[in-house]
């Protein structure tokens, strides 16, 4: 970037501008996925929408790319790029809850843990992610799968409005009444249309849930997965759990001699009366005897942070994703061949059910293009040692290749890796054509291309 543009940028923003050679540059450029090692021209710690607009205008003047970093959880490392200007929203984390209207105004750099804690003071919540350190922005713009999705829809279904910095530097509000095409596209179209500096969500009465993990022998996997597939078709919407392949961590509730072994697991999150929730959980015990479990009442924020310790910042990440109509008997052999090979305690495979309230929304009402799917599968390779990159990436790819013939096509954009970009049309699904039209209207020069990109 030219010295003139950089000097102008420094004088026009309130936040810090960290260039290569400055103190703190290596810390500022680091992202969640340690496999990503990029050198942006500068990282700007924006303080408000005006700062973001200044960065966008500077990038346009210089011809640089813009990388947007919210919570920073992007597996492909889209929050940075060589030679780019990084819009770091890490200081925009204010969460203001209005209990009277059951809404929350959330800064673009906030995490779901911040939202959960603020909303829980009033017995409220909305659909967030599975990990509390996940960023609100990235999750919502890609759709937003979480524990409460079957009850209240995706995160994007609960979005009421958004403050957005556009490619030309303008700051607009997008809602059902203002910039409606942009608002439609933001709900599932990823970060293709601008930088969202503020979100406004609808909240729901959620306080204590009944949840936690339960581990079953691999030999009981076929029965547990088949039972879950049948159960979830008609399960009450307050049931937000999912099955998984997971190595048992060394925790007090896990028998000491079984920690470190792979299991079929079920994570429960039931927002309803404890007695009824306990009956749902007992149904799984009736299918097979658990090896270990920690299931019971807890505050919703505790459930949303339960697995945070397994995914600290600085792991190597490589993921694949698929949408499924069902967990079929034909596909079970592929899952049971590859799932038990999960390589580390950090890695996992989750089968998220996305029926219930997710199916209440019309397929074309938001940009999320896979309302016909019943499950979103993620094969999440995560490990600490870079020396294991080749072997562990191969596990993810081999698993995905084995289940792809049983999938609907495409994958949830928040779970994809950088090499999934060639499948953009199938990943965005049924609404890809309209997304391209909106992209041409709001970002014809593809300023915002460091994402699962929709080419204008």
C-alpha beads as a LAMMPS data file, in Angstrom:
LAMMPS data file: protein, C-alpha beads

456 atoms
455 bonds

1 atom types
1 bond types

-500.0 500.0 xlo xhi
-500.0 500.0 ylo yhi
-500.0 500.0 zlo zhi

Masses

1 110.0

Atoms # bond

1 1 1 0.000 0.000 0.000
2 1 1 1.314 3.459 -0.870
3 1 1 2.655 5.642 1.908
4 1 1 0.244 8.410 0.913
5 1 1 -2.833 6.186 1.293
6 1 1 -1.533 4.728 4.553
7 1 1 -0.836 8.173 6.012
8 1 1 -4.313 9.298 4.992
9 1 1 -5.819 6.202 6.602
10 1 1 -3.954 6.741 9.861
11 1 1 -5.215 10.317 10.054
12 1 1 -8.828 9.396 9.296
13 1 1 -9.500 6.539 11.744
14 1 1 -9.878 6.569 15.507
15 1 1 -8.608 3.014 15.896
16 1 1 -5.045 1.724 15.717
17 1 1 -3.345 0.950 12.395
18 1 1 -0.667 -1.745 12.632
19 1 1 1.670 -2.189 9.646
20 1 1 4.448 -4.665 8.994
21 1 1 7.415 -3.553 11.065
22 1 1 5.234 -2.039 13.784
23 1 1 5.259 -3.428 17.298
24 1 1 2.482 -5.981 17.640
25 1 1 2.205 -6.721 13.920
26 1 1 2.616 -10.480 14.274
27 1 1 0.056 -10.591 17.046
28 1 1 -2.364 -8.417 15.070
29 1 1 -2.134 -10.535 11.909
30 1 1 -2.592 -13.894 13.656
31 1 1 -5.925 -15.661 13.150
32 1 1 -7.779 -18.533 14.802
33 1 1 -6.558 -21.212 12.376
34 1 1 -2.805 -21.579 12.915
35 1 1 -2.505 -23.180 9.482
36 1 1 -3.034 -19.690 8.015
37 1 1 0.079 -17.477 7.897
38 1 1 -0.624 -14.310 5.903
39 1 1 0.959 -10.870 5.854
40 1 1 -1.622 -8.091 5.359
41 1 1 -0.445 -4.585 4.550
42 1 1 -2.114 -3.356 7.734
43 1 1 -4.578 -4.358 10.435
44 1 1 -6.988 -1.603 11.459
45 1 1 -8.684 -1.997 14.824
46 1 1 -11.863 -0.144 13.913
47 1 1 -13.828 1.743 16.559
48 1 1 -17.042 2.387 14.645
49 1 1 -18.682 2.236 11.226
50 1 1 -16.888 5.431 10.157
51 1 1 -13.526 3.729 10.734
52 1 1 -14.659 0.756 8.660
53 1 1 -15.782 3.067 5.870
54 1 1 -12.380 4.775 5.886
55 1 1 -10.619 1.419 5.503
56 1 1 -12.901 0.398 2.647
57 1 1 -12.316 3.696 0.834
58 1 1 -8.542 3.398 1.340
59 1 1 -8.561 -0.122 -0.084
60 1 1 -10.550 1.062 -3.092
61 1 1 -8.123 3.937 -3.696
62 1 1 -5.089 1.695 -3.459
63 1 1 -6.574 -1.355 -5.179
64 1 1 -5.960 -3.529 -2.125
65 1 1 -8.231 -6.279 -0.913
66 1 1 -10.304 -5.987 2.268
67 1 1 -10.327 -8.829 4.781
68 1 1 -13.024 -8.618 7.446
69 1 1 -12.386 -10.087 10.886
70 1 1 -15.246 -10.284 13.359
71 1 1 -14.992 -13.026 15.964
72 1 1 -12.060 -14.414 13.985
73 1 1 -13.195 -18.069 13.785
74 1 1 -12.964 -18.375 9.992
75 1 1 -11.488 -21.814 9.229
76 1 1 -10.169 -20.688 5.801
77 1 1 -8.615 -17.636 7.451
78 1 1 -10.725 -15.104 5.577
79 1 1 -9.954 -12.555 8.308
80 1 1 -6.554 -11.924 6.732
81 1 1 -4.772 -12.030 3.381
82 1 1 -1.398 -11.142 1.930
83 1 1 -1.285 -7.444 1.052
84 1 1 -4.849 -6.784 2.209
85 1 1 -6.217 -4.227 4.608
86 1 1 -7.773 -6.044 7.563
87 1 1 -10.937 -4.567 9.037
88 1 1 -10.649 -5.847 12.620
89 1 1 -13.959 -5.465 14.455
90 1 1 -12.577 -6.797 17.724
91 1 1 -13.427 -3.612 19.628
92 1 1 -17.047 -3.504 18.411
93 1 1 -18.358 -5.921 21.026
94 1 1 -21.086 -3.973 22.833
95 1 1 -24.282 -5.950 23.486
96 1 1 -27.377 -4.011 24.562
97 1 1 -30.473 -5.998 25.505
98 1 1 -33.953 -4.461 25.578
99 1 1 -36.070 -6.863 27.632
100 1 1 -39.223 -4.910 26.844
101 1 1 -39.010 -5.658 23.124
102 1 1 -36.999 -8.894 23.566
103 1 1 -34.276 -7.619 21.255
104 1 1 -30.518 -7.202 21.384
105 1 1 -28.228 -4.801 19.560
106 1 1 -24.867 -6.493 18.998
107 1 1 -21.547 -5.132 17.767
108 1 1 -20.048 -6.740 14.684
109 1 1 -17.044 -8.070 16.606
110 1 1 -18.969 -9.700 19.449
111 1 1 -18.934 -13.402 20.188
112 1 1 -21.937 -15.527 21.055
113 1 1 -20.691 -15.873 24.614
114 1 1 -21.045 -12.109 25.010
115 1 1 -24.591 -12.197 23.652
116 1 1 -25.539 -15.178 25.813
117 1 1 -24.298 -13.580 29.032
118 1 1 -26.043 -10.270 28.355
119 1 1 -29.351 -11.847 27.314
120 1 1 -29.335 -14.422 30.140
121 1 1 -29.704 -11.621 32.690
122 1 1 -33.269 -11.293 31.415
123 1 1 -33.954 -14.988 30.795
124 1 1 -33.528 -14.515 27.040
125 1 1 -31.437 -15.969 24.210
126 1 1 -31.392 -16.425 20.461
127 1 1 -29.861 -19.001 18.170
128 1 1 -26.074 -18.802 18.368
129 1 1 -23.405 -21.358 17.644
130 1 1 -22.145 -24.478 19.388
131 1 1 -19.014 -22.758 20.741
132 1 1 -19.347 -19.520 22.697
133 1 1 -16.174 -18.000 21.203
134 1 1 -17.681 -18.098 17.707
135 1 1 -18.217 -14.651 16.203
136 1 1 -21.759 -13.353 15.859
137 1 1 -21.090 -11.818 12.445
138 1 1 -19.680 -14.732 10.500
139 1 1 -22.140 -17.227 11.950
140 1 1 -25.197 -15.073 11.260
141 1 1 -24.236 -14.035 7.730
142 1 1 -23.705 -17.663 6.737
143 1 1 -27.020 -18.772 8.230
144 1 1 -26.374 -19.607 11.865
145 1 1 -26.771 -23.211 13.016
146 1 1 -26.935 -23.743 16.778
147 1 1 -28.638 -25.487 19.674
148 1 1 -31.785 -23.356 19.435
149 1 1 -32.265 -23.623 15.665
150 1 1 -35.012 -26.269 15.781
151 1 1 -36.955 -24.103 18.228
152 1 1 -36.354 -20.612 16.832
153 1 1 -34.759 -20.946 13.405
154 1 1 -31.255 -20.056 12.277
155 1 1 -29.440 -17.007 13.603
156 1 1 -30.255 -15.227 10.344
157 1 1 -33.956 -15.946 10.869
158 1 1 -33.765 -13.941 14.084
159 1 1 -31.948 -10.984 12.519
160 1 1 -34.125 -7.863 12.500
161 1 1 -31.724 -5.334 11.018
162 1 1 -28.060 -4.667 10.329
163 1 1 -25.796 -1.635 10.019
164 1 1 -23.657 -2.235 6.935
165 1 1 -20.665 -0.492 5.384
166 1 1 -20.921 -0.942 1.604
167 1 1 -18.183 -1.230 -1.020
168 1 1 -18.468 2.480 -1.861
169 1 1 -18.014 3.472 1.802
170 1 1 -21.651 4.329 2.453
171 1 1 -23.173 3.218 5.759
172 1 1 -26.741 1.936 5.494
173 1 1 -29.266 0.105 7.604
174 1 1 -30.678 -3.071 6.092
175 1 1 -34.008 -4.447 7.272
176 1 1 -37.307 -5.660 5.906
177 1 1 -38.195 -2.003 5.228
178 1 1 -34.817 -0.490 4.297
179 1 1 -32.528 -1.957 1.638
180 1 1 -34.676 -5.127 1.584
181 1 1 -32.636 -6.883 -1.124
182 1 1 -29.467 -6.373 0.891
183 1 1 -31.222 -7.573 4.047
184 1 1 -32.360 -10.687 2.196
185 1 1 -28.812 -11.400 0.989
186 1 1 -27.183 -10.883 4.386
187 1 1 -29.231 -13.747 5.791
188 1 1 -27.210 -16.632 4.373
189 1 1 -25.081 -14.974 1.692
190 1 1 -21.970 -14.636 3.849
191 1 1 -19.722 -11.597 3.915
192 1 1 -20.129 -10.834 0.215
193 1 1 -22.109 -7.602 0.452
194 1 1 -20.421 -5.365 2.987
195 1 1 -19.116 -5.127 6.539
196 1 1 -21.802 -5.492 9.191
197 1 1 -20.865 -3.319 12.149
198 1 1 -24.055 -3.812 14.144
199 1 1 -26.766 -6.490 14.323
200 1 1 -30.216 -6.366 15.897
201 1 1 -31.732 -9.703 16.889
202 1 1 -35.027 -10.940 18.234
203 1 1 -34.675 -12.858 21.495
204 1 1 -36.705 -15.661 23.063
205 1 1 -37.410 -16.832 26.613
206 1 1 -34.585 -19.287 27.364
207 1 1 -32.968 -19.665 30.756
208 1 1 -32.115 -23.092 32.151
209 1 1 -31.811 -25.948 29.701
210 1 1 -31.293 -29.682 30.206
211 1 1 -28.174 -30.768 28.432
212 1 1 -24.669 -32.133 28.204
213 1 1 -22.783 -34.966 26.488
214 1 1 -23.315 -38.723 26.549
215 1 1 -20.788 -41.244 25.154
216 1 1 -21.656 -44.655 23.682
217 1 1 -19.516 -47.566 22.536
218 1 1 -18.696 -47.560 18.829
219 1 1 -20.412 -50.939 18.596
220 1 1 -23.645 -49.212 19.626
221 1 1 -23.145 -46.496 17.014
222 1 1 -25.471 -47.972 14.386
223 1 1 -28.325 -48.269 16.885
224 1 1 -27.801 -44.796 18.377
225 1 1 -27.509 -43.032 15.001
226 1 1 -30.533 -44.885 13.616
227 1 1 -32.547 -44.040 16.733
228 1 1 -31.576 -40.371 16.509
229 1 1 -32.542 -40.197 12.835
230 1 1 -35.985 -41.600 13.611
231 1 1 -36.477 -39.637 16.835
232 1 1 -35.609 -36.219 15.403
233 1 1 -38.221 -36.421 12.625
234 1 1 -41.009 -35.729 15.138
235 1 1 -39.072 -34.586 18.204
236 1 1 -40.449 -31.527 19.998
237 1 1 -38.744 -28.379 18.806
238 1 1 -37.230 -27.683 22.192
239 1 1 -34.884 -30.621 21.521
240 1 1 -31.668 -29.157 20.100
241 1 1 -29.162 -31.958 20.450
242 1 1 -27.041 -33.750 17.868
243 1 1 -25.022 -36.970 17.463
244 1 1 -21.270 -36.932 16.924
245 1 1 -18.055 -38.897 16.680
246 1 1 -15.771 -37.706 19.456
247 1 1 -12.719 -38.831 21.393
248 1 1 -13.567 -38.695 25.097
249 1 1 -11.536 -36.006 26.858
250 1 1 -9.934 -36.675 30.254
251 1 1 -12.757 -35.259 32.357
252 1 1 -14.022 -36.421 35.781
253 1 1 -17.201 -38.032 34.420
254 1 1 -15.254 -40.148 31.881
255 1 1 -13.815 -43.444 33.236
256 1 1 -10.075 -42.900 33.488
257 1 1 -9.251 -45.970 31.417
258 1 1 -11.565 -44.838 28.580
259 1 1 -10.369 -41.253 28.139
260 1 1 -8.685 -40.826 24.770
261 1 1 -10.867 -43.411 23.014
262 1 1 -13.302 -42.583 20.183
263 1 1 -17.033 -42.915 20.824
264 1 1 -20.374 -42.125 19.272
265 1 1 -21.658 -39.231 21.356
266 1 1 -24.890 -37.311 21.690
267 1 1 -24.894 -33.689 22.854
268 1 1 -28.231 -32.800 24.430
269 1 1 -29.668 -29.291 24.737
270 1 1 -33.355 -29.345 25.643
271 1 1 -35.181 -26.118 26.392
272 1 1 -38.151 -27.433 28.308
273 1 1 -39.323 -28.888 31.619
274 1 1 -36.618 -31.035 33.227
275 1 1 -38.943 -34.002 33.733
276 1 1 -39.882 -34.126 30.053
277 1 1 -36.267 -33.550 28.999
278 1 1 -35.114 -36.422 31.183
279 1 1 -37.562 -38.715 29.372
280 1 1 -36.041 -37.772 26.002
281 1 1 -32.578 -38.535 27.341
282 1 1 -33.735 -41.816 28.846
283 1 1 -34.891 -42.907 25.400
284 1 1 -31.241 -42.991 24.308
285 1 1 -30.202 -44.920 27.411
286 1 1 -32.877 -47.464 26.549
287 1 1 -31.197 -48.020 23.174
288 1 1 -27.692 -48.547 24.577
289 1 1 -25.880 -48.176 27.890
290 1 1 -23.736 -45.041 28.007
291 1 1 -20.061 -45.360 28.840
292 1 1 -20.038 -41.858 30.309
293 1 1 -22.402 -38.921 30.633
294 1 1 -22.764 -35.482 32.134
295 1 1 -26.345 -34.504 31.418
296 1 1 -28.583 -32.337 33.552
297 1 1 -29.951 -28.833 34.140
298 1 1 -27.647 -25.881 33.450
299 1 1 -27.918 -22.265 32.272
300 1 1 -27.972 -21.915 28.496
301 1 1 -24.692 -19.906 28.452
302 1 1 -23.002 -22.816 30.238
303 1 1 -24.203 -25.230 27.557
304 1 1 -22.988 -22.946 24.787
305 1 1 -19.507 -22.843 26.316
306 1 1 -19.288 -26.487 27.356
307 1 1 -16.956 -27.510 24.524
308 1 1 -14.878 -24.320 24.318
309 1 1 -11.896 -26.010 25.921
310 1 1 -11.591 -28.470 23.037
311 1 1 -11.102 -25.732 20.440
312 1 1 -8.624 -23.176 21.748
313 1 1 -7.160 -20.565 19.464
314 1 1 -4.085 -21.726 17.555
315 1 1 -5.056 -25.211 16.352
316 1 1 -4.601 -26.390 12.776
317 1 1 -8.004 -26.533 11.008
318 1 1 -9.340 -28.260 7.906
319 1 1 -13.100 -28.906 7.573
320 1 1 -15.634 -30.285 5.120
321 1 1 -19.421 -30.036 5.174
322 1 1 -22.462 -31.627 3.576
323 1 1 -26.228 -31.309 3.732
324 1 1 -28.156 -34.546 4.310
325 1 1 -31.764 -35.504 3.844
326 1 1 -31.359 -38.266 6.410
327 1 1 -28.896 -40.535 8.177
328 1 1 -29.714 -43.502 5.982
329 1 1 -28.876 -47.164 6.549
330 1 1 -26.878 -47.028 3.306
331 1 1 -24.732 -44.139 4.549
332 1 1 -24.138 -45.544 8.023
333 1 1 -21.361 -47.844 6.847
334 1 1 -19.409 -44.851 5.512
335 1 1 -19.876 -42.917 8.743
336 1 1 -18.928 -45.900 10.876
337 1 1 -15.837 -46.553 8.783
338 1 1 -14.432 -43.024 8.967
339 1 1 -15.962 -41.460 12.088
340 1 1 -14.103 -43.711 14.565
341 1 1 -10.810 -42.656 12.940
342 1 1 -11.251 -39.114 14.336
343 1 1 -7.574 -38.259 14.883
344 1 1 -7.469 -36.028 17.980
345 1 1 -9.655 -35.007 20.898
346 1 1 -10.058 -31.615 19.211
347 1 1 -11.394 -33.080 15.960
348 1 1 -15.011 -34.110 15.683
349 1 1 -17.938 -34.932 13.389
350 1 1 -21.341 -33.385 14.134
351 1 1 -24.739 -34.166 12.599
352 1 1 -26.783 -31.009 13.225
353 1 1 -30.547 -31.421 12.766
354 1 1 -31.977 -28.414 10.904
355 1 1 -35.664 -29.267 10.678
356 1 1 -38.324 -27.857 13.001
357 1 1 -38.439 -24.049 12.901
358 1 1 -35.752 -23.974 10.200
359 1 1 -38.332 -25.443 7.830
360 1 1 -40.986 -22.887 8.757
361 1 1 -39.211 -20.204 6.733
362 1 1 -39.914 -20.236 3.009
363 1 1 -37.008 -21.364 0.841
364 1 1 -36.762 -17.965 -0.859
365 1 1 -37.488 -15.782 2.178
366 1 1 -33.803 -15.517 3.066
367 1 1 -30.620 -16.205 1.153
368 1 1 -29.951 -19.458 3.009
369 1 1 -30.437 -21.910 0.182
370 1 1 -30.824 -25.339 1.800
371 1 1 -34.151 -25.287 3.635
372 1 1 -34.859 -28.748 2.227
373 1 1 -32.071 -30.403 4.238
374 1 1 -32.723 -32.134 7.542
375 1 1 -29.099 -32.357 8.684
376 1 1 -25.965 -30.271 8.270
377 1 1 -22.896 -32.482 8.656
378 1 1 -19.479 -31.074 9.543
379 1 1 -16.252 -33.060 9.491
380 1 1 -14.092 -30.764 11.605
381 1 1 -10.415 -31.610 11.534
382 1 1 -8.659 -29.732 14.355
383 1 1 -5.274 -30.623 15.834
384 1 1 -2.337 -28.893 17.520
385 1 1 0.694 -30.331 15.666
386 1 1 1.496 -28.992 12.155
387 1 1 3.488 -32.171 11.523
388 1 1 0.139 -34.007 11.353
389 1 1 -1.390 -31.723 8.713
390 1 1 -1.084 -34.152 5.804
391 1 1 -2.486 -37.174 7.629
392 1 1 -5.318 -35.337 9.341
393 1 1 -6.345 -33.410 6.241
394 1 1 -6.496 -36.771 4.451
395 1 1 -8.885 -38.088 7.125
396 1 1 -11.265 -35.177 6.482
397 1 1 -11.093 -35.581 2.709
398 1 1 -11.486 -39.363 2.774
399 1 1 -14.502 -39.135 5.073
400 1 1 -16.122 -36.490 2.885
401 1 1 -15.507 -38.521 -0.288
402 1 1 -17.180 -41.530 1.325
403 1 1 -20.367 -39.703 2.347
404 1 1 -20.688 -37.346 -0.623
405 1 1 -22.743 -39.855 -2.660
406 1 1 -25.373 -39.790 0.119
407 1 1 -25.489 -35.983 0.431
408 1 1 -27.876 -33.466 -1.122
409 1 1 -25.140 -31.342 -2.665
410 1 1 -23.326 -28.324 -1.320
411 1 1 -22.251 -27.613 2.222
412 1 1 -22.962 -25.031 4.919
413 1 1 -20.752 -22.060 4.038
414 1 1 -19.608 -21.523 7.629
415 1 1 -18.117 -25.025 7.715
416 1 1 -16.229 -24.935 4.414
417 1 1 -12.524 -24.705 3.690
418 1 1 -10.834 -22.458 1.151
419 1 1 -10.676 -25.210 -1.478
420 1 1 -14.493 -25.414 -1.511
421 1 1 -14.783 -22.129 -3.408
422 1 1 -15.254 -23.826 -6.822
423 1 1 -18.559 -25.240 -5.530
424 1 1 -19.998 -21.838 -4.623
425 1 1 -23.210 -22.297 -6.592
426 1 1 -24.079 -25.578 -4.866
427 1 1 -22.876 -24.355 -1.475
428 1 1 -25.221 -21.346 -1.599
429 1 1 -27.908 -23.550 -3.072
430 1 1 -31.263 -22.630 -4.499
431 1 1 -30.851 -18.867 -4.115
432 1 1 -27.455 -18.490 -5.779
433 1 1 -28.869 -16.724 -8.866
434 1 1 -30.560 -13.998 -6.861
435 1 1 -27.453 -13.658 -4.666
436 1 1 -25.392 -12.861 -7.758
437 1 1 -27.931 -10.211 -8.758
438 1 1 -27.696 -8.556 -5.335
439 1 1 -23.910 -8.819 -5.436
440 1 1 -23.832 -6.938 -8.752
441 1 1 -26.014 -4.215 -7.246
442 1 1 -24.046 -3.714 -4.032
443 1 1 -20.495 -4.845 -4.837
444 1 1 -20.014 -4.952 -8.617
445 1 1 -16.230 -4.713 -8.297
446 1 1 -16.100 -7.624 -5.820
447 1 1 -14.388 -5.558 -3.137
448 1 1 -15.572 -8.163 -0.623
449 1 1 -14.135 -11.309 -2.186
450 1 1 -12.178 -12.758 0.747
451 1 1 -14.980 -15.118 1.724
452 1 1 -16.903 -18.017 0.200
453 1 1 -17.215 -15.707 -2.749
454 1 1 -20.209 -14.963 -4.923
455 1 1 -18.712 -13.546 -8.109
456 1 1 -20.767 -10.626 -9.437

Bonds

1 1 1 2
2 1 2 3
3 1 3 4
4 1 4 5
5 1 5 6
6 1 6 7
7 1 7 8
8 1 8 9
9 1 9 10
10 1 10 11
11 1 11 12
12 1 12 13
13 1 13 14
14 1 14 15
15 1 15 16
16 1 16 17
17 1 17 18
18 1 18 19
19 1 19 20
20 1 20 21
21 1 21 22
22 1 22 23
23 1 23 24
24 1 24 25
25 1 25 26
26 1 26 27
27 1 27 28
28 1 28 29
29 1 29 30
30 1 30 31
31 1 31 32
32 1 32 33
33 1 33 34
34 1 34 35
35 1 35 36
36 1 36 37
37 1 37 38
38 1 38 39
39 1 39 40
40 1 40 41
41 1 41 42
42 1 42 43
43 1 43 44
44 1 44 45
45 1 45 46
46 1 46 47
47 1 47 48
48 1 48 49
49 1 49 50
50 1 50 51
51 1 51 52
52 1 52 53
53 1 53 54
54 1 54 55
55 1 55 56
56 1 56 57
57 1 57 58
58 1 58 59
59 1 59 60
60 1 60 61
61 1 61 62
62 1 62 63
63 1 63 64
64 1 64 65
65 1 65 66
66 1 66 67
67 1 67 68
68 1 68 69
69 1 69 70
70 1 70 71
71 1 71 72
72 1 72 73
73 1 73 74
74 1 74 75
75 1 75 76
76 1 76 77
77 1 77 78
78 1 78 79
79 1 79 80
80 1 80 81
81 1 81 82
82 1 82 83
83 1 83 84
84 1 84 85
85 1 85 86
86 1 86 87
87 1 87 88
88 1 88 89
89 1 89 90
90 1 90 91
91 1 91 92
92 1 92 93
93 1 93 94
94 1 94 95
95 1 95 96
96 1 96 97
97 1 97 98
98 1 98 99
99 1 99 100
100 1 100 101
101 1 101 102
102 1 102 103
103 1 103 104
104 1 104 105
105 1 105 106
106 1 106 107
107 1 107 108
108 1 108 109
109 1 109 110
110 1 110 111
111 1 111 112
112 1 112 113
113 1 113 114
114 1 114 115
115 1 115 116
116 1 116 117
117 1 117 118
118 1 118 119
119 1 119 120
120 1 120 121
121 1 121 122
122 1 122 123
123 1 123 124
124 1 124 125
125 1 125 126
126 1 126 127
127 1 127 128
128 1 128 129
129 1 129 130
130 1 130 131
131 1 131 132
132 1 132 133
133 1 133 134
134 1 134 135
135 1 135 136
136 1 136 137
137 1 137 138
138 1 138 139
139 1 139 140
140 1 140 141
141 1 141 142
142 1 142 143
143 1 143 144
144 1 144 145
145 1 145 146
146 1 146 147
147 1 147 148
148 1 148 149
149 1 149 150
150 1 150 151
151 1 151 152
152 1 152 153
153 1 153 154
154 1 154 155
155 1 155 156
156 1 156 157
157 1 157 158
158 1 158 159
159 1 159 160
160 1 160 161
161 1 161 162
162 1 162 163
163 1 163 164
164 1 164 165
165 1 165 166
166 1 166 167
167 1 167 168
168 1 168 169
169 1 169 170
170 1 170 171
171 1 171 172
172 1 172 173
173 1 173 174
174 1 174 175
175 1 175 176
176 1 176 177
177 1 177 178
178 1 178 179
179 1 179 180
180 1 180 181
181 1 181 182
182 1 182 183
183 1 183 184
184 1 184 185
185 1 185 186
186 1 186 187
187 1 187 188
188 1 188 189
189 1 189 190
190 1 190 191
191 1 191 192
192 1 192 193
193 1 193 194
194 1 194 195
195 1 195 196
196 1 196 197
197 1 197 198
198 1 198 199
199 1 199 200
200 1 200 201
201 1 201 202
202 1 202 203
203 1 203 204
204 1 204 205
205 1 205 206
206 1 206 207
207 1 207 208
208 1 208 209
209 1 209 210
210 1 210 211
211 1 211 212
212 1 212 213
213 1 213 214
214 1 214 215
215 1 215 216
216 1 216 217
217 1 217 218
218 1 218 219
219 1 219 220
220 1 220 221
221 1 221 222
222 1 222 223
223 1 223 224
224 1 224 225
225 1 225 226
226 1 226 227
227 1 227 228
228 1 228 229
229 1 229 230
230 1 230 231
231 1 231 232
232 1 232 233
233 1 233 234
234 1 234 235
235 1 235 236
236 1 236 237
237 1 237 238
238 1 238 239
239 1 239 240
240 1 240 241
241 1 241 242
242 1 242 243
243 1 243 244
244 1 244 245
245 1 245 246
246 1 246 247
247 1 247 248
248 1 248 249
249 1 249 250
250 1 250 251
251 1 251 252
252 1 252 253
253 1 253 254
254 1 254 255
255 1 255 256
256 1 256 257
257 1 257 258
258 1 258 259
259 1 259 260
260 1 260 261
261 1 261 262
262 1 262 263
263 1 263 264
264 1 264 265
265 1 265 266
266 1 266 267
267 1 267 268
268 1 268 269
269 1 269 270
270 1 270 271
271 1 271 272
272 1 272 273
273 1 273 274
274 1 274 275
275 1 275 276
276 1 276 277
277 1 277 278
278 1 278 279
279 1 279 280
280 1 280 281
281 1 281 282
282 1 282 283
283 1 283 284
284 1 284 285
285 1 285 286
286 1 286 287
287 1 287 288
288 1 288 289
289 1 289 290
290 1 290 291
291 1 291 292
292 1 292 293
293 1 293 294
294 1 294 295
295 1 295 296
296 1 296 297
297 1 297 298
298 1 298 299
299 1 299 300
300 1 300 301
301 1 301 302
302 1 302 303
303 1 303 304
304 1 304 305
305 1 305 306
306 1 306 307
307 1 307 308
308 1 308 309
309 1 309 310
310 1 310 311
311 1 311 312
312 1 312 313
313 1 313 314
314 1 314 315
315 1 315 316
316 1 316 317
317 1 317 318
318 1 318 319
319 1 319 320
320 1 320 321
321 1 321 322
322 1 322 323
323 1 323 324
324 1 324 325
325 1 325 326
326 1 326 327
327 1 327 328
328 1 328 329
329 1 329 330
330 1 330 331
331 1 331 332
332 1 332 333
333 1 333 334
334 1 334 335
335 1 335 336
336 1 336 337
337 1 337 338
338 1 338 339
339 1 339 340
340 1 340 341
341 1 341 342
342 1 342 343
343 1 343 344
344 1 344 345
345 1 345 346
346 1 346 347
347 1 347 348
348 1 348 349
349 1 349 350
350 1 350 351
351 1 351 352
352 1 352 353
353 1 353 354
354 1 354 355
355 1 355 356
356 1 356 357
357 1 357 358
358 1 358 359
359 1 359 360
360 1 360 361
361 1 361 362
362 1 362 363
363 1 363 364
364 1 364 365
365 1 365 366
366 1 366 367
367 1 367 368
368 1 368 369
369 1 369 370
370 1 370 371
371 1 371 372
372 1 372 373
373 1 373 374
374 1 374 375
375 1 375 376
376 1 376 377
377 1 377 378
378 1 378 379
379 1 379 380
380 1 380 381
381 1 381 382
382 1 382 383
383 1 383 384
384 1 384 385
385 1 385 386
386 1 386 387
387 1 387 388
388 1 388 389
389 1 389 390
390 1 390 391
391 1 391 392
392 1 392 393
393 1 393 394
394 1 394 395
395 1 395 396
396 1 396 397
397 1 397 398
398 1 398 399
399 1 399 400
400 1 400 401
401 1 401 402
402 1 402 403
403 1 403 404
404 1 404 405
405 1 405 406
406 1 406 407
407 1 407 408
408 1 408 409
409 1 409 410
410 1 410 411
411 1 411 412
412 1 412 413
413 1 413 414
414 1 414 415
415 1 415 416
416 1 416 417
417 1 417 418
418 1 418 419
419 1 419 420
420 1 420 421
421 1 421 422
422 1 422 423
423 1 423 424
424 1 424 425
425 1 425 426
426 1 426 427
427 1 427 428
428 1 428 429
429 1 429 430
430 1 430 431
431 1 431 432
432 1 432 433
433 1 433 434
434 1 434 435
435 1 435 436
436 1 436 437
437 1 437 438
438 1 438 439
439 1 439 440
440 1 440 441
441 1 441 442
442 1 442 443
443 1 443 444
444 1 444 445
445 1 445 446
446 1 446 447
447 1 447 448
448 1 448 449
449 1 449 450
450 1 450 451
451 1 451 452
452 1 452 453
453 1 453 454
454 1 454 455
455 1 455 456
